[in-house]
Amino acid sequence: MDSPTAKHLFIMGVTPDGRAFRPSDWAERLAGVMSSFRPGGARPGDHLSYSPWCVPSTVNNIKCVIVDRKLREHEVMAWDFVMNFARDNDLQVGEACVLPEHLPK
């Protein structure tokens, strides 16, 4: 899964048996942990907003985290953390090109 055109990965909160991953706020928690990884680096107060490189969202009523590939370029250990979270919890990961107007603000 390394398409050169895909700018984002979607970590979907669906277990292998098709149920919603728990806890229900997992996407917000994961994105919160990643809040300091952002363009220009961490600054005071960054913990109060999500990084533009790791944003919680909902797609087709499924919680997900949209991960921008720029995170890997900026901090490979943060990228590995997010990808290992998905792998360790058997979450579905898919590639996508997200249109700017569909990105969460």
Secondary structure, DSSP 8 states (H G I E B T S, - for coil): ---SS--EEEEE-B-TTS-B-SSTTHHHHHHHHTTT--TT---TTGGGS--TTEEEEEETTEEEEEEETHHHHH-HHHHHHHHHHHHHTT-EEEEE---GGGS--
